[in-house]
Amino acid sequence: MWKRILKMFIGLYLPLVALSLYVFASQKTKQITTLSEFQKRDVEIKKTYFLEQCNALLADTHYWANLEYPVNFDPMGKHTAFMDRYIELIKEITDYDQFRFIDLKGQELYRAVRNNADSITIGNLQNKENQQYVKEGLALNKDQLYLSQISLNREHGIIEKPNKPVIRAVAPIYDTTETRIGLVVINFKMKRVLDQLKSKVADTELYLLDENHRLISSSLHEEDLPYETGRVDNIFPNKLITSIKGITKDSTIIDDDHIWRMQPVILNGTKNSFGSISKPPSEIITPSNWYMIIEIPPRLLKKYLEPLYDSLITFNVIAIVGLLALCYVFQKKKTQKELFYKELESKNIMLTRNSDLLEENNVMVNEMNNSLEIRNKQLSDFNYLISHNLRSPVTSMSVIVDMIQKEKNPEILNQLLPKLDQIAKSITHLTEDINDYVSILDNQEVKIEDIDLKKLILEVKNEFTETLLDDTGFEVLINLNAWDHISYSKFYMQSIVHNFISNSIKYKRDNVASYIEFKSAIENKHKVLYVRDNGIGLNMERHGDNVFKLYKRFHRNISGKGMGLFLVKSQLDALNATITINSKEGVGTTFKLIF
């Protein structure tokens, strides 16, 4: 009984567990979508903040680029008074790490370096002609601003200690005659901005990458730009790195229990008027856009989905206990009912036993009747085959004998005697096949053997005067390139070929070089035999449904019994082969045999 209880329990529990898993998956998807929306708002807020800070830096640079500088500007010499009015401004903007004017050859004209919050050092000019940001700045047009990548500040090629992440903004400057005199370059400290980005609202992780997928800052790293110091591991899966390439809008990837929300930060090619209505907007040029990524790690996702897992487990425990109890009660009652019916059935067995014996006797009688019907049909076919297949060689023999009796020319007689011998051999072979068929009838099975089809066709061909003699105008063509051997009943195949040749001769057209062609093919992995002739053909619209029926004749002016094609189809059907016909009056007929 317990096996049945377990079987019933499984049948009932599987749909329930499938339903619970479906509901769980659906709710999990909704929860992840909701969590992803929170994540989206978080990354949008941080992206907006980052863009605002970058635009503030560019606005400062735009301000310095639009001052009216004196001709032959010399801020460390004769134009110190011009700079004195701006020194306090440079001191007060604590995000300025370095403030410089550089001439058109890359030589610094003015250099202010911040020491602390309210102290700067002026002087110690350097040549920066080989710096990439100087080269990019010298290539700028009047209404363009350059914003460099975020990097660690270096002095004379060595990273400054402690590490100081900076970004450089560059703009061309012009004197009062609109003559280009150099560049203004401002190094902005980025630590405040990056620390603000890394501050957490929820237990998520933030990453800021450049276009080369290098880590600028992350909430997992205390130091910024860890790739410049060689202290960073590959913290992103390859699938994520591949997805970052070329993205231009907000994207989400869920992979290995992580949710990654990616937001491109694009400044390159954008334009900003920085509040100035009278002047055209400035185009921002930057060598790198950035990607801001917010990660929901597995620990947060697991914590967020924990109630769902608890609900799933609770539901399944209750379902298992309840279903087991239900199955036990049901199967116990079913067992009691089965015992009652078993007793009732044992009483009915005695009543039905005699009826079963009578039924068995009836089945045996029916089987004997069926066997007799099959044997009668086989004998009928055998009788027709003997009379039909012997007629042609006997007729041909009579014709040859008659020709021999009338012929006086020894040379022609020498030609006719071998043909008579061929007919005799054909009759001998036919006799052997008839013996085989008798054996088949005795054994009630069809003998299958390997047949050389070309050899068989040639043997049957020699049974007809029209194909035996050379000047009758009828030809048998054999094209068996695709296959030439087949496992089949030799007697059936001989009868089939005999009927095709006989019909082609009987229904050939006058005044035409008549032929029949046997061509083999392989179609859909089946052996196919095409049998074509150029005889008088059939009207398929009129006779197509009756071609293979018994005693059906379609040409009243030509003798026949209407059994040939019926017998061909019967012999093919007996061994699971099929036949179709395509014919046209005055053109010919094509049969297709599929084995």
URVENQUI-V573324 format. One record per helix or strand. SS is the DSSP state (A for helix, B for strand). FROM is the first residue (numbers start at 1). TO is the last residue. Records with the same first field share a line. If there is no record, write none. Layout:
SS = FROM-TO + FROM-TO
This chain:
A = 2-65 + 80-92 + 132-138 + 191-198 + 226-229 + 238-244 + 298-406 + 410-443 + 453-461 + 465-468 + 490-506 + 540-546 + 564-573
B = 69-69 + 96-102 + 107-116 + 119-122 + 127-127 + 144-147 + 151-152 + 154-155 + 158-159 + 165-175 + 180-189 + 205-210 + 215-218 + 251-255 + 258-265 + 271-272 + 282-286 + 290-296 + 449-452 + 474-479 + 485-488 + 514-523 + 526-533 + 578-584 + 588-594
